[in-house]
Amino acid sequence: MTEIKNTAVLGAGVIGASWSALFLAAGKNVNVFDPSPTAKKDVEAYIENAWPTLMELGIAVEGRKGILAFSDTAAEAVKTCQFIQENVPERIEIKHSTYAEIEPHLEKNAIVSSSASGLMVKEMQKGWNDPSRFILGHPFNPPHLIPLVELLGNEQTADGVLDIAEAFYRSTGKVTIRVNKEVPGHVANRLQAALWREAIHLVNEGVASVEDVDTAVWSGPGLRWAAMGPTMLFHLGAGEGGLSSFCNRYTDSFNRWWESLGDLRLNPEITKKLCAGIDEEAKSLPVESLSANRDALITAMLKATKDIR
């Protein structure tokens, strides 16, 4: 496939609007479809708000901005597009009905990539007559800031499709990984779910407050994780001996910690305790202000590490 220039974004909530901003910044034309009567206004406002950050990061540059258009139907949106990012609600019947609508109208070599975080590719493929060019391209919120995209296909995926998708995402500034075996939650969501489960356990057992557990993450290992993954960091943690020395040194400690990790499930009582804790941590700041603070911190970290990586 030649360079992908025309894209479609199906579903324009927070994720879809963020994808739209990123694709436009990379010089791609974007056709947006969302049934919401305020979709056009909401997406345009989101892009306007995100654009200064995209310029600051060098993802957007002067003179390189795609054309933004809005369509009345999903079928209309995908016509002439080479790459479609699907972000419709994570209900399998909605996914399947969307695929049935757009499949007859797709360009011959178009790729459809789903942002789904909770559904399995093999479940979503059942909505296609020919699923060979349908894949998972799972981002982290907000996609225009967080680089990661998790890519997944399977035995029904045509040869080369993942390679093309990977090249496309990288052309927009994304960092990609391949998920080689399908499991619920893919890779990154499972990692953060494991951490959050233990964070909740520590709060539930009275070991520390919600705020202090959060602080322990962002002011401690979170800083290191922003630089490198946990296995590489532990490899460095033992000096010249590397990971082998680290494992030999800390096997008993880690086994003891793992044996005492919490195994719990969310329920109304735990949710109430967490919400009370987050209300205290938020200090009555509105969600918009907290989101802006988050994005400013992420932007600063991305700028600081841009030339190093």
C-alpha angles and dihedrals in degrees: 000000000000119000111307110244106155120061138172129211115203113196115025106205119124093302096045094046090050092050089050092054092048095048092048090050089053089055097257123140111238129205110193128201126184126146093223112113089222096048096108093049093044096048094046090050092049092050092047090052094045097044099081090054092048089051091047091053093047092241089114118044133183112277096017112095127126125227117267118213136168127218131202094222137028090238091056092046096058098049112115091006122128097194128035123192108201118204104158118144116296097252112118094222091056091048092050095047090050092051092048090052098049102036097082091050101049124116111253096256099028118138122217115203122188124214090206115147101179106032126078123240091231089056094049093045089068088074091065133078087204113019095175094112098039118101143158117261102174116186133190119241121292096028094192089062110026107069101207123110120173112212123202137169132152142203090304092057115101119244113269097016094108090046091054092046091048092052090048094051092046089052087061092051099263128143112224136202129186119234103211098186125034117239130158110278095016112232114307096041090053091051094051091043089056092050093046092050090057091043089055091046091054091050093044092051092049094245093130141344124264090253094049093048089051090047091050089058102045096038096041131027092000090071091053093044089056087061103039142354122268098256094051091046092053089047087058092042094074097050117219092355091066126191095333091058091044092053093047091050099045106028094108093045095051093045089053092049093047092051090056098045116122123258108197143140129225113257135162093269094053092043090054091051093049093047091051089051095049091048087057093046094047091056090213093298113151118249091248092059093046091049091050090051090050093050092047091053092047091048092051092050093048091050092048094052099036097099095037095058 
